[in-house]
Amino acid sequence: DHVAIWSRVDFLMQKQGDGWRTLMFGIKGRVDEKWSPKPGDLSEATRDALKEGFGLSPLTFDTAWAEWVKKTYPTR
């Protein structure tokens, strides 16, 4: 599981632009004016940040990641 998750993180980090920053702020940067964590649905926040940062939904993310893996890590 660790390798599969890291591969997905690597995929997102390799993309150009501010997508990674948008994703991290959308998930980890959820704070109020006093810098206290905002309560709420973290799953929804993750979906929203993925869409905003990369234009991907959870389903299109897996498809795009799988295509990237095939190009990045060709079989021997």
Protein Blocks (a to p, Z undefined) as FASTA:
>chain_A
ZZmmmmmmmmmmmpgcjklmmmmmmmmmmccfkopacedjfklmmmmmmmmmnopafklm
mmmmmmmmmmmmccZZ
